[in-house]
Amino acid sequence: MNQGDHYQHTPRRTTRPREVKVDLPQFFGKDDVESYLDWEMKVEQLFACHRVSEERKVPLAALSFQGHAMYWWTALERERRLHNDPPIQYWNDLKSAMRRRHIPTYYGRELMNKLQRLQQRDMSVEQYRQQMELLMMRACIREEEATTVARFLSGLNLEIRDQVELLPYRDLNDLVQLCVRVEQQRMRKSYKKDSSHSSFLKKDSKKEGKTFEKK
C-alpha cells in the first residue's frame, strides 16, 4: 500500500458568488412619462453598477412596484397565465411592457416638436443646454456634433449668440463655456449699471431734501 493511499482527496465544494443586495427606487405607476423614464434610467444604472444577473432583474423590478404599478403587474401576470403565455423573465421584455403602459404613441413626436421649438429665453445657458440634452436623450437622437452645435446656437438668446459666433471654439463644450462667460459678463455689466443708477437716484434725492430744508 502506498503512503498516499491513506489520504483521500475530498472534492472541492463549488460556492456560488454571494448575491449583492440591490435596493431599487420604488415605482408607483403614475401616468407621468418623465417619472417612468427617470425610474427606468436609475434602475438600469443600478443593474449595471451591481452587475445584476438577468434572472434577478425582473423579480427585483417587480419588488419595487407599489400602488397602481403593483396592481398592473399582478393583472398582467394573471392575464398571461390565462392565455397560456410564458411569464416575463427578461428585463427587456418587462421594459417593453412598461413602455407600452406608460409612454403614449405621440410622445416621440411631442419630444421632436419641443426640441425644434426650444429657445433659451429666461433660462441660463447651463439650464438651456441641459434641457436640450435631456430632450435629445429622451428622443434617442444621435447626430454629428456640428449639427448639435448648430441646434444649440439657433436657440440661444441673440445678445449671447451674436458675441460667441465671432469667437473660436472647438466643440459644444467649448462653445457652452464661452456662452457662460459672455452671460456672466453681461450680468456684471447689468449689475454695475443698476448700482450706479440707484446711487445716482439716492444722491439726487438727498439734494432735493437739502433744497427743501433751505426753503
Backbone bond lengths (Angstrom), bond angles and torsions (degrees), N, CA, C in turn:
res aa  C-N    CA-C-N  psi(-1)  N-CA   C-N-CA  omega(-1)  CA-C   N-CA-C  phi
1 M - - - 1.473 - - 1.516 109.22 -
2 N 1.283 116.00 129.36 1.455 120.33 178.66 1.518 110.18 -75.62
3 Q 1.332 114.42 152.05 1.456 119.39 -179.76 1.521 111.60 -61.57
4 G 1.327 115.11 -31.06 1.464 118.54 -177.72 1.503 113.28 -71.93
5 D 1.391 116.01 -16.01 1.464 118.53 -178.38 1.522 112.66 -70.65
6 H 1.334 117.59 -17.76 1.466 120.41 179.89 1.530 111.58 -71.76
7 Y 1.322 116.87 -19.81 1.468 120.49 -175.26 1.515 109.45 -109.40
8 Q 1.302 116.77 126.32 1.455 121.78 176.59 1.523 109.40 -104.61
9 H 1.305 114.25 133.08 1.463 119.00 179.86 1.525 110.00 -77.58
10 T 1.305 116.19 116.55 1.473 119.66 177.35 1.522 108.88 -79.58
11 P 1.318 116.92 132.87 1.475 119.03 -179.15 1.519 111.33 -63.51
12 R 1.322 115.02 141.98 1.466 119.96 179.45 1.528 110.44 -69.57
13 R 1.308 115.03 136.83 1.462 119.68 178.25 1.530 108.82 -85.89
14 T 1.294 114.22 126.35 1.473 118.30 179.19 1.521 108.71 -83.81
15 T 1.292 115.45 120.19 1.469 120.25 179.94 1.524 109.46 -103.63
16 R 1.313 114.70 130.44 1.460 119.27 177.89 1.521 109.33 -74.61
17 P 1.307 117.34 142.19 1.462 119.02 177.96 1.523 110.75 -60.90
18 R 1.297 115.31 139.58 1.465 120.71 -177.56 1.529 109.91 -67.44
19 E 1.331 114.95 129.76 1.457 119.46 -178.51 1.526 109.80 -77.80
20 V 1.311 115.04 131.54 1.458 121.01 -178.59 1.523 109.29 -78.88
21 K 1.318 116.27 137.64 1.462 120.22 176.76 1.526 109.06 -71.47
22 V 1.311 115.74 130.01 1.464 121.17 -179.06 1.522 108.41 -122.98
23 D 1.312 116.50 120.61 1.466 121.53 177.56 1.523 108.90 -100.54
24 L 1.324 115.82 110.66 1.461 120.55 178.76 1.522 109.94 -89.34
25 P 1.333 117.40 150.32 1.471 119.62 175.83 1.520 110.46 -64.41
26 Q 1.313 116.43 144.74 1.460 120.21 179.78 1.525 110.68 -69.08
27 F 1.334 114.74 147.87 1.466 120.04 177.23 1.522 108.02 -128.16
28 F 1.347 115.59 125.61 1.460 121.10 -173.38 1.526 113.36 -101.94
29 G 1.330 117.48 -2.66 1.455 119.72 173.73 1.507 115.60 75.60
30 K 1.341 117.31 22.83 1.462 119.24 178.43 1.527 110.11 -68.36
31 D 1.336 115.52 150.65 1.466 120.45 179.21 1.525 109.94 -79.16
32 D 1.313 115.39 68.31 1.464 123.07 -179.27 1.528 106.91 -135.39
33 V 1.323 115.54 108.39 1.469 120.16 -174.61 1.521 111.29 -58.93
34 E 1.335 116.60 -45.84 1.465 120.15 -176.52 1.530 111.34 -62.73
35 S 1.335 116.66 -40.36 1.473 119.78 179.10 1.521 110.83 -62.60
36 Y 1.343 115.90 -42.35 1.465 118.56 179.29 1.527 111.03 -64.23
37 L 1.334 117.14 -47.09 1.462 120.22 -176.93 1.526 111.51 -64.42
38 D 1.340 116.99 -36.53 1.467 120.12 175.82 1.531 110.34 -63.68
39 W 1.334 116.50 -42.44 1.470 120.72 178.65 1.523 110.13 -62.87
40 E 1.326 117.12 -46.21 1.465 121.48 -179.09 1.531 111.09 -59.63
41 M 1.338 115.97 -43.44 1.467 120.06 -179.08 1.531 110.94 -64.50
42 K 1.340 116.43 -43.41 1.460 120.19 -179.89 1.523 111.09 -64.51
43 V 1.328 117.17 -41.35 1.466 121.42 179.42 1.528 110.64 -61.55
44 E 1.318 116.92 -44.18 1.468 119.81 -179.25 1.527 111.23 -67.25
45 Q 1.330 117.15 -33.46 1.465 120.01 175.11 1.531 110.52 -63.46
46 L 1.335 116.51 -43.52 1.467 120.50 -179.87 1.524 111.37 -67.76
47 F 1.323 117.12 -39.75 1.470 120.07 176.74 1.529 110.74 -59.14
48 A 1.331 115.72 -44.89 1.465 120.01 -178.76 1.528 111.16 -68.86
49 C 1.328 116.33 -41.92 1.467 120.97 -177.43 1.532 111.37 -62.93
50 H 1.335 116.69 -42.29 1.473 121.30 -177.01 1.528 112.74 -95.31
51 R 1.336 116.29 3.76 1.468 121.46 179.88 1.530 111.31 51.31
52 V 1.306 114.99 51.80 1.466 120.98 -178.02 1.526 109.56 -69.82
53 S 1.317 116.78 131.47 1.467 121.04 179.79 1.526 110.24 -69.67
54 E 1.324 115.90 156.38 1.466 120.92 -175.69 1.528 111.99 -60.07
55 E 1.337 117.08 -37.99 1.469 118.95 -176.57 1.528 113.03 -70.50
56 R 1.338 117.76 -15.85 1.471 120.74 179.43 1.523 113.00 -93.55
57 K 1.316 117.44 -17.82 1.466 120.15 -171.33 1.525 113.26 -63.36
58 V 1.331 116.91 -49.74 1.470 119.87 -177.86 1.534 111.51 -64.65
59 P 1.352 119.70 -47.86 1.472 118.63 177.18 1.527 113.28 -59.10
60 L 1.333 117.35 -40.14 1.465 119.91 178.73 1.522 111.28 -64.57
61 A 1.331 116.31 -44.03 1.464 119.97 179.40 1.522 110.49 -62.82
62 A 1.341 116.89 -42.36 1.467 120.71 -179.40 1.526 111.57 -63.16
63 L 1.334 117.22 -34.19 1.465 120.69 178.25 1.522 112.23 -67.24
64 S 1.326 117.18 -22.44 1.470 120.32 -179.89 1.527 112.11 -83.02
65 F 1.345 117.48 -9.99 1.465 120.59 -178.44 1.527 110.46 -72.05
66 Q 1.324 115.12 133.83 1.460 121.99 177.14 1.529 108.80 -131.91
67 G 1.321 116.46 155.98 1.463 120.31 173.83 1.519 112.99 57.21
68 H 1.340 116.33 -128.51 1.463 121.87 -176.93 1.528 112.09 -60.60
69 A 1.324 116.88 -34.20 1.469 119.38 179.27 1.524 110.68 -63.62
70 M 1.321 116.52 -39.85 1.465 120.60 178.81 1.542 110.78 -66.45
71 Y 1.343 116.74 -41.26 1.466 120.28 178.82 1.530 110.34 -64.91
72 W 1.333 116.08 -42.02 1.472 120.27 179.05 1.526 110.72 -60.92
73 W 1.322 117.09 -45.09 1.466 121.59 -178.20 1.533 110.86 -64.82
74 T 1.330 116.85 -41.86 1.466 120.85 178.37 1.526 110.65 -62.40
75 A 1.343 116.45 -43.56 1.467 120.76 179.24 1.526 111.24 -65.87
76 L 1.334 116.83 -38.68 1.467 120.70 179.89 1.528 110.83 -64.78
77 E 1.323 116.93 -43.77 1.471 120.25 178.26 1.530 111.25 -62.27
78 R 1.342 116.09 -42.72 1.464 120.08 179.53 1.527 111.25 -63.32
79 E 1.330 115.84 -42.70 1.465 120.27 -179.64 1.524 111.35 -63.29
80 R 1.316 117.04 -40.07 1.465 120.28 179.85 1.533 110.76 -66.48
81 R 1.324 116.76 -37.04 1.470 119.43 177.46 1.527 110.85 -65.91
82 L 1.345 116.67 -40.59 1.465 120.71 -179.84 1.525 111.76 -62.82
83 H 1.343 115.99 -34.09 1.467 120.57 -179.47 1.531 112.41 -93.28
84 N 1.331 115.50 9.83 1.475 121.00 -178.93 1.530 112.66 56.70
85 D 1.332 115.61 31.15 1.465 120.35 174.98 1.527 108.98 -85.97
86 P 1.317 118.13 146.20 1.468 119.84 178.59 1.527 110.53 -65.92
87 P 1.327 118.33 149.13 1.468 120.34 177.70 1.526 111.37 -65.02
88 I 1.312 115.53 153.41 1.465 120.30 177.57 1.526 108.49 -71.81
89 Q 1.322 116.47 120.62 1.465 121.18 -175.91 1.522 113.33 -117.72
90 Y 1.319 117.22 -14.40 1.465 120.07 -174.66 1.526 110.56 -117.35
91 W 1.324 114.85 143.76 1.453 121.45 -177.31 1.521 112.15 -58.22
92 N 1.320 118.48 -42.78 1.465 120.55 -179.09 1.527 111.79 -62.00
93 D 1.340 116.87 -35.24 1.467 120.13 177.25 1.529 110.88 -68.86
94 L 1.327 116.40 -41.45 1.466 119.87 177.18 1.522 110.55 -64.85
95 K 1.328 115.56 -41.91 1.466 119.72 179.56 1.528 110.98 -61.89
96 S 1.321 117.25 -40.44 1.467 120.80 178.61 1.527 110.90 -63.14
97 A 1.339 116.44 -42.45 1.465 120.29 178.94 1.523 111.22 -64.45
98 M 1.331 116.76 -40.02 1.461 120.61 -179.64 1.523 111.27 -70.59
99 R 1.320 117.16 -36.09 1.465 119.98 177.38 1.529 110.99 -66.09
100 R 1.333 117.15 -38.04 1.468 119.61 176.05 1.523 110.52 -63.28
101 R 1.323 116.32 -33.15 1.468 121.29 -178.67 1.519 112.27 -77.41
102 H 1.316 118.65 -38.34 1.464 121.22 -167.94 1.527 115.21 -110.30
103 I 1.326 118.12 -14.56 1.468 119.68 -177.58 1.523 109.33 -114.25
104 P 1.336 118.11 114.32 1.471 120.41 -179.77 1.522 111.57 -68.78
105 T 1.319 115.87 158.46 1.469 120.86 -176.59 1.525 112.10 -64.92
106 Y 1.332 116.93 -27.40 1.469 120.10 -177.82 1.525 112.50 -83.82
107 Y 1.334 118.06 -1.97 1.464 120.57 -173.12 1.524 112.37 -60.81
108 G 1.332 117.33 -41.11 1.465 120.67 -179.84 1.519 111.81 -61.78
109 R 1.337 116.93 -44.11 1.473 120.70 178.34 1.521 110.62 -64.51
110 E 1.328 115.89 -39.52 1.467 120.29 179.81 1.528 110.89 -63.11
111 L 1.328 116.59 -41.40 1.465 120.55 177.64 1.523 111.37 -61.47
112 M 1.334 116.12 -45.22 1.463 120.34 -179.52 1.519 111.05 -62.54
113 N 1.336 117.02 -40.28 1.465 120.40 178.19 1.526 111.06 -64.08
114 K 1.337 116.58 -42.70 1.465 120.36 178.05 1.524 110.75 -62.03
115 L 1.325 115.89 -41.08 1.460 120.48 -178.92 1.524 111.15 -66.52
116 Q 1.326 116.57 -41.56 1.466 120.34 179.94 1.526 111.48 -66.28
117 R 1.334 117.29 -32.62 1.469 121.16 -177.22 1.524 113.03 -92.57
118 L 1.323 117.85 -3.04 1.464 121.08 -173.26 1.528 111.60 -62.08
119 Q 1.336 115.93 126.52 1.461 123.60 176.19 1.525 108.77 -131.04
120 Q 1.330 116.60 151.74 1.459 119.94 -178.71 1.525 111.62 -66.99
121 R 1.302 117.46 -52.41 1.465 123.81 -179.57 1.533 111.55 48.95
122 D 1.351 118.24 -116.44 1.470 121.14 -174.82 1.529 113.21 -86.13
123 M 1.319 117.75 -1.38 1.468 119.90 179.20 1.525 110.65 -77.45
124 S 1.327 115.57 153.24 1.459 119.05 170.05 1.526 108.13 -73.18
125 V 1.323 116.44 167.69 1.467 120.44 178.90 1.526 110.41 -58.68
126 E 1.335 116.47 -43.71 1.465 120.29 -178.35 1.528 111.26 -66.15
127 Q 1.326 116.78 -41.74 1.466 119.94 178.05 1.526 110.95 -63.31
128 Y 1.326 116.56 -40.11 1.466 121.49 179.10 1.528 110.55 -63.69
129 R 1.332 116.64 -44.28 1.469 120.77 178.88 1.532 110.89 -61.99
130 Q 1.343 116.51 -44.56 1.461 120.35 -179.20 1.526 111.58 -63.28
131 Q 1.337 116.64 -40.32 1.459 120.07 179.06 1.528 111.23 -64.88
132 M 1.328 116.56 -41.25 1.459 120.92 178.24 1.530 110.81 -62.79
133 E 1.326 116.87 -45.85 1.465 120.71 -178.82 1.528 111.59 -66.48
134 L 1.341 117.03 -36.10 1.461 120.32 178.10 1.526 110.86 -64.03
135 L 1.341 116.57 -45.67 1.466 120.39 179.22 1.524 111.01 -63.52
136 M 1.330 116.86 -40.27 1.465 120.31 178.85 1.524 111.35 -64.95
137 M 1.328 116.63 -39.98 1.460 120.27 179.51 1.522 110.67 -67.13
138 R 1.348 116.40 -45.17 1.463 120.33 179.47 1.529 111.17 -61.31
139 A 1.339 116.43 -37.03 1.465 120.90 -178.66 1.527 112.35 -84.99
140 C 1.345 116.82 0.80 1.479 122.32 179.92 1.528 111.18 56.27
141 I 1.330 116.58 43.29 1.465 121.07 -179.70 1.525 109.42 -88.87
142 R 1.316 116.00 125.17 1.467 122.37 173.65 1.518 107.03 -122.33
143 E 1.317 116.45 118.34 1.457 120.54 -175.71 1.518 110.07 -142.75
144 E 1.313 115.88 167.27 1.464 121.09 176.12 1.526 109.45 -62.60
145 E 1.338 115.90 145.63 1.463 119.06 -177.65 1.525 111.25 -61.15
146 A 1.323 117.66 -33.33 1.468 120.53 178.70 1.527 110.68 -60.61
147 T 1.337 116.84 -36.45 1.465 120.92 177.72 1.522 110.68 -68.07
148 T 1.334 116.74 -40.16 1.466 120.80 178.23 1.522 110.86 -66.13
149 V 1.328 116.86 -38.77 1.468 121.34 177.23 1.525 109.93 -61.16
150 A 1.333 116.71 -45.54 1.466 120.83 179.11 1.527 110.39 -63.38
151 R 1.324 116.94 -38.78 1.464 121.60 177.90 1.528 110.53 -62.40
152 F 1.343 115.62 -44.40 1.462 121.28 -179.55 1.527 110.95 -63.58
153 L 1.330 116.72 -45.37 1.466 121.02 -179.19 1.527 112.06 -63.25
154 S 1.326 116.72 -38.06 1.464 119.81 -175.02 1.522 112.58 -65.56
155 G 1.349 117.14 -25.98 1.457 119.66 -179.39 1.512 114.55 -97.30
156 L 1.332 117.32 -5.06 1.466 120.98 -179.85 1.523 111.36 -66.80
157 N 1.325 115.64 150.30 1.462 119.43 172.20 1.528 109.35 -62.09
158 L 1.331 115.77 141.00 1.469 120.93 -172.47 1.521 113.08 -57.38
159 E 1.340 117.15 -40.46 1.465 119.61 -176.29 1.530 111.94 -63.90
160 I 1.327 117.82 -27.64 1.465 120.97 176.19 1.523 110.26 -85.87
161 R 1.325 116.50 -43.55 1.461 120.49 -178.12 1.529 111.46 -59.87
162 D 1.323 117.18 -43.58 1.465 120.47 -177.76 1.523 111.92 -59.81
163 Q 1.337 116.97 -31.74 1.466 120.12 -179.02 1.531 112.27 -81.35
164 V 1.324 116.97 -43.61 1.474 118.72 -174.53 1.525 112.12 -75.90
165 E 1.320 117.99 -24.60 1.462 119.41 179.51 1.527 111.79 -64.84
166 L 1.335 117.04 -20.88 1.463 121.38 179.20 1.525 112.17 -87.58
167 L 1.341 117.01 -7.23 1.464 121.24 -175.64 1.529 110.98 -103.88
168 P 1.351 117.12 150.14 1.477 119.89 178.32 1.529 110.98 -78.96
169 Y 1.325 116.54 143.00 1.469 121.93 174.97 1.529 108.23 -151.18
170 R 1.350 115.38 152.39 1.463 120.67 -174.83 1.528 112.80 -90.83
171 D 1.333 116.03 -41.60 1.460 120.10 -173.73 1.524 109.48 -152.42
172 L 1.322 116.68 -171.46 1.463 121.05 -177.28 1.522 111.64 -63.30
173 N 1.331 117.65 -43.35 1.463 120.23 179.77 1.519 111.21 -60.46
174 D 1.321 115.96 -42.64 1.463 121.24 178.19 1.527 110.41 -62.01
175 L 1.321 116.27 -43.13 1.464 121.25 179.60 1.523 111.19 -63.23
176 V 1.322 116.73 -43.37 1.466 120.32 -179.69 1.522 110.79 -62.18
177 Q 1.343 117.28 -42.08 1.461 120.45 178.37 1.525 111.57 -61.42
178 L 1.328 116.33 -40.40 1.469 120.13 176.15 1.521 110.66 -61.71
179 C 1.321 116.12 -43.98 1.466 120.70 -179.55 1.527 111.24 -62.48
180 V 1.333 116.64 -40.33 1.465 120.87 178.62 1.524 110.16 -63.10
181 R 1.336 117.26 -42.15 1.465 121.08 178.66 1.521 111.11 -62.52
182 V 1.331 116.31 -44.97 1.468 120.11 178.48 1.525 110.00 -62.56
183 E 1.314 116.44 -42.00 1.465 121.49 179.13 1.528 110.85 -60.59
184 Q 1.333 116.88 -44.94 1.462 121.09 -179.86 1.527 111.38 -65.59
185 Q 1.341 116.71 -40.03 1.466 120.20 176.88 1.521 111.30 -61.17
186 R 1.318 116.74 -43.29 1.458 120.97 179.50 1.527 111.00 -64.79
187 M 1.328 116.90 -37.47 1.466 120.58 178.79 1.521 110.89 -66.54
188 R 1.357 116.88 -40.03 1.465 120.13 178.62 1.524 111.07 -65.08
189 K 1.338 116.30 -43.16 1.466 120.17 178.85 1.523 110.86 -63.01
190 S 1.322 115.76 -41.08 1.459 120.15 179.61 1.522 110.72 -64.98
191 Y 1.347 116.64 -38.90 1.459 120.90 179.51 1.530 110.85 -66.10
192 K 1.350 116.77 -44.26 1.467 120.63 178.69 1.523 111.03 -62.17
193 K 1.329 115.74 -41.44 1.461 120.47 -179.78 1.524 110.57 -63.01
194 D 1.335 116.21 -44.44 1.465 120.47 179.61 1.524 110.93 -65.76
195 S 1.356 116.20 -38.86 1.466 120.20 -179.31 1.518 111.02 -65.97
196 S 1.342 116.84 -44.68 1.468 120.49 -179.97 1.522 110.84 -65.75
197 H 1.325 116.76 -36.26 1.461 120.37 179.73 1.525 110.79 -67.78
198 S 1.347 116.80 -41.99 1.462 120.08 -179.78 1.523 111.06 -68.15
199 S 1.356 117.72 -37.58 1.468 120.37 178.12 1.523 110.70 -67.08
200 F 1.334 116.96 -35.95 1.468 120.93 176.78 1.528 110.32 -63.79
201 L 1.309 116.92 -41.43 1.463 120.71 179.62 1.523 111.03 -65.17
202 K 1.353 116.38 -37.94 1.461 120.04 178.83 1.523 110.77 -64.70
203 K 1.355 116.12 -45.26 1.467 120.05 179.00 1.522 110.62 -62.07
204 D 1.325 116.01 -42.19 1.454 120.87 -178.50 1.527 110.79 -64.14
205 S 1.338 116.84 -39.06 1.464 120.24 -179.97 1.524 110.86 -69.10
206 K 1.368 116.70 -34.22 1.464 119.93 177.36 1.522 110.80 -65.77
207 K 1.346 116.37 -41.01 1.462 120.50 178.30 1.521 110.85 -61.33
208 E 1.322 116.11 -42.86 1.456 120.21 179.54 1.518 110.79 -63.33
209 G 1.348 115.80 -36.84 1.459 119.98 179.39 1.513 111.33 -65.86
210 K 1.343 117.84 -41.88 1.465 121.26 179.16 1.523 110.82 -66.12
211 T 1.318 116.43 -40.80 1.467 120.54 178.79 1.516 110.31 -61.70
212 F 1.325 116.86 -40.04 1.457 121.71 -179.66 1.529 110.46 -66.18
213 E 1.370 116.46 -38.23 1.464 120.63 179.78 1.523 111.06 -65.36
214 K 1.359 117.13 -39.05 1.467 120.79 179.92 1.521 111.00 -63.86
215 K 1.324 114.89 -37.67 1.456 118.32 179.25 1.519 109.49 -67.02
